[in-house]
Every structure is written in C-alpha cells, then in structure tokens.
Amino acid sequence: MAKALIQMALDSLDFDQTIALAEQVAPYVDILEIGTPCIKYNGLEIVTALKTKFPNNLILVDLKTMDAGEYEATPFYEAGADICTVLGVSDKATMGGVIKAANANNAEAQIDLISVKDKKAVATEAAKNGAQIIGVHTGLDAQAAGQTPFADLKVIAGLNLGVRISVAGGLNKDTIQDTVRAGATIVVVGAAIYGAPSPAESAKELRALVDAA
C-alpha cells in the first residue's frame, strides 16, 4: 500500500503569509492546498506562485465548483493546479466538466462530499465517471456543531472504489493515524499545523505519525 499523503490547508487571505507558511511546511507535506477563501481572494496568481516555488509539492485548488465545471476549472489547471475540487452536490455534468478539464491537463479532479446526503451513491457515480479522488469533508461549521468525518470515511472506504480518499475535518496528531488506518489515502491538516507554536515542527511530527501508521 502506498504511503498516505499529507495535505496542508492554506486558508489565509494574505498572499505573503500563505507563501511564508508554505515555505515552513513544504518539506513535510505532499500537497499544498489553496483553501477556498484564499483562492477567492488571491486568484490565479497564487497558484502560479506556489507551483513555481514548490515544484516538488502537488498543488490543490479548493474551488468547490458548483456550476460551469470545465469552464471554471480549466484556467486553474493551466496555471499549475494538480488537483481541483468540485462539489458532490453539483450536477453530474458539472462534475464531469471538471474531470474533463483535469484529464486535458494531466491532472486530477476531487469530488467533495460536503453536505451530500447520499454519499455512497455520489461517490460511486463519481468514481465511475473518472474522478480520481473522493473527498470526505466535515466543514468548519459542522465541526463547530461537533461533527467529525470518521463515520463517513468508514462508509466510503468500504465501497472499495479504487480511487484515493481524502479526509478533512479537524484532523490532528491524536486522530491522524486512525484516519489513515481506516482507509484515508490523503489526510488534510490545517489548524493542527498553522495554529501550532512552530508549524514546521508540527508538520514534521505529523509526517512521522502518518508514515508510521
């Protein structure tokens, strides 16, 4: 089994702070995620900047596309995104458009299951249609209400869809190994790193935990 990848969520609106945080954590993570607030605020420029500065990391753009999939995702792939996200609550054609744009740019599409009611059905259909990654995602508002992604992860991992499974939702050093063991192939970390006294040391610790899981 290939080692699980660590994805760092970069959610700051500040361009320079985002680059500075990426510099601290890039040696220890595999994927640098330009979070939705960050990409809305900074646009294509930050995609190009991160891809140029960190060629050894994958760049994920968390577009959360809801409509016009191919049209919206294409410029981000062309700017250097390796992965773009599209919402699982969107129309099948929208998801298909992002998958088409990904394939045209030798990249990947991730279907985000946030707020999807029938996660099994959407994940199964998305994998069948060529999505490379299924995202199990408990958002910040749901986390504040006490929800976690672990039950959903168990369901999606049990489908054996042959795609990568990304898990986001408050992961930290106490939960990250169990998340990998439960079937996650990409673990998304945000506050556990950027909220630490030393983001680099936190990322290094999480790297060791994930590699040992």
Secondary structure, DSSP 8 states (H G I E B T S, - for coil): ----EEEEEE--S-HHHHHHHHHHHTTT-SEEEE-HHHHHHHTHHHHHHHHHH-TTSEEEEEEEE-S-HHHHHHHHHHTT-SEEEEETTS-HHHHHHHHHHHHHTT-EEEEE-TT-S-HHHHHHHHHHTT-SEEEEE--HHHHHTT--SHHHHHHHHTT--SSEEEEESS--TTTHHHHHHTT-SEEEESHHHHTSS-HHHHHHHHHHHHHH-
